[in-house]
Amino acid sequence: MPQYLVEVYHSKTRPDEAMLAAERASAAAEEIASSGIAVRYVRSHFVREDETCIYLFEAPLASAVREACQLAGIAGDRIVEVADITLAEAQIPGGAQT
């Protein structure tokens, strides 16, 4: 399933704003999913110093993510497809694993 990043401004003086928006994003994704469109809110990262919150969704199309953001009241001007790069285990030179 494709993953999409949504970049949103949140003031560093109101970190609760990012948390509340994440809760709304999750609820909106669940509501849309219940109607048959496979949208899932995955997680958020709040970069306080940059006043930016990154929301990560899984969905078949960016338009489904845009719909979830609108339903959640999130002004996601930038929605882009991303690739998840997760290292299962750290590799040590020589083939050993940690």
Contacts in CASP RR format, 6 or more apart in sequence:
PFRMAT RR
TARGET T0000
AUTHOR 0000-0000-0000
METHOD contacts of the structure
MODEL  1
MPQYLVEVYHSKTRPDEAMLAAERASAAAEEIASSGIAVRYVRSHFVRED
ETCIYLFEAPLASAVREACQLAGIAGDRIVEVADITLAEAQIPGGAQT
1 38 0 8 1.000
1 40 0 8 1.000
1 58 0 8 1.000
1 59 0 8 1.000
1 60 0 8 1.000
2 58 0 8 1.000
2 59 0 8 1.000
2 60 0 8 1.000
2 61 0 8 1.000
2 81 0 8 1.000
3 42 0 8 1.000
3 56 0 8 1.000
3 57 0 8 1.000
3 58 0 8 1.000
3 81 0 8 1.000
3 82 0 8 1.000
3 83 0 8 1.000
3 84 0 8 1.000
4 56 0 8 1.000
4 57 0 8 1.000
4 58 0 8 1.000
4 59 0 8 1.000
4 62 0 8 1.000
4 65 0 8 1.000
4 79 0 8 1.000
4 80 0 8 1.000
4 81 0 8 1.000
4 82 0 8 1.000
5 54 0 8 1.000
5 55 0 8 1.000
5 56 0 8 1.000
5 78 0 8 1.000
5 79 0 8 1.000
5 80 0 8 1.000
5 81 0 8 1.000
5 82 0 8 1.000
6 54 0 8 1.000
6 55 0 8 1.000
6 56 0 8 1.000
6 57 0 8 1.000
6 65 0 8 1.000
6 69 0 8 1.000
6 74 0 8 1.000
6 76 0 8 1.000
6 78 0 8 1.000
6 79 0 8 1.000
7 52 0 8 1.000
7 53 0 8 1.000
7 54 0 8 1.000
7 76 0 8 1.000
7 77 0 8 1.000
7 78 0 8 1.000
8 21 0 8 1.000
8 52 0 8 1.000
8 53 0 8 1.000
8 54 0 8 1.000
8 55 0 8 1.000
8 74 0 8 1.000
8 75 0 8 1.000
8 76 0 8 1.000
8 77 0 8 1.000
9 51 0 8 1.000
9 52 0 8 1.000
9 53 0 8 1.000
9 75 0 8 1.000
10 17 0 8 1.000
10 18 0 8 1.000
10 21 0 8 1.000
10 46 0 8 1.000
10 51 0 8 1.000
10 52 0 8 1.000
10 53 0 8 1.000
11 17 0 8 1.000
11 51 0 8 1.000
12 48 0 8 1.000
12 49 0 8 1.000
12 51 0 8 1.000
15 46 0 8 1.000
15 48 0 8 1.000
18 44 0 8 1.000
18 46 0 8 1.000
18 53 0 8 1.000
19 46 0 8 1.000
21 44 0 8 1.000
21 53 0 8 1.000
21 55 0 8 1.000
21 72 0 8 1.000
21 73 0 8 1.000
21 74 0 8 1.000
22 41 0 8 1.000
22 44 0 8 1.000
22 53 0 8 1.000
22 55 0 8 1.000
24 72 0 8 1.000
24 73 0 8 1.000
24 74 0 8 1.000
25 41 0 8 1.000
25 44 0 8 1.000
25 55 0 8 1.000
25 57 0 8 1.000
25 68 0 8 1.000
25 69 0 8 1.000
25 72 0 8 1.000
25 74 0 8 1.000
26 41 0 8 1.000
27 72 0 8 1.000
28 41 0 8 1.000
28 68 0 8 1.000
28 69 0 8 1.000
28 71 0 8 1.000
28 72 0 8 1.000
29 39 0 8 1.000
29 40 0 8 1.000
29 41 0 8 1.000
29 57 0 8 1.000
29 68 0 8 1.000
30 41 0 8 1.000
31 71 0 8 1.000
32 39 0 8 1.000
32 64 0 8 1.000
32 67 0 8 1.000
32 68 0 8 1.000
32 71 0 8 1.000
33 39 0 8 1.000
33 40 0 8 1.000
37 59 0 8 1.000
37 60 0 8 1.000
37 64 0 8 1.000
37 67 0 8 1.000
38 58 0 8 1.000
38 59 0 8 1.000
38 60 0 8 1.000
38 64 0 8 1.000
39 57 0 8 1.000
39 58 0 8 1.000
39 59 0 8 1.000
39 64 0 8 1.000
39 65 0 8 1.000
39 67 0 8 1.000
39 68 0 8 1.000
40 57 0 8 1.000
40 58 0 8 1.000
40 59 0 8 1.000
41 55 0 8 1.000
41 56 0 8 1.000
41 57 0 8 1.000
41 68 0 8 1.000
42 56 0 8 1.000
42 57 0 8 1.000
42 58 0 8 1.000
43 55 0 8 1.000
43 56 0 8 1.000
44 53 0 8 1.000
44 54 0 8 1.000
44 55 0 8 1.000
44 56 0 8 1.000
45 53 0 8 1.000
45 54 0 8 1.000
45 56 0 8 1.000
46 52 0 8 1.000
46 53 0 8 1.000
46 54 0 8 1.000
47 53 0 8 1.000
47 54 0 8 1.000
55 69 0 8 1.000
55 74 0 8 1.000
56 82 0 8 1.000
57 65 0 8 1.000
57 68 0 8 1.000
59 65 0 8 1.000
59 68 0 8 1.000
62 79 0 8 1.000
62 80 0 8 1.000
62 81 0 8 1.000
65 79 0 8 1.000
66 76 0 8 1.000
66 79 0 8 1.000
69 75 0 8 1.000
69 76 0 8 1.000
69 79 0 8 1.000
89 97 0 8 1.000
89 98 0 8 1.000
90 97 0 8 1.000
90 98 0 8 1.000
91 97 0 8 1.000
92 98 0 8 1.000
END
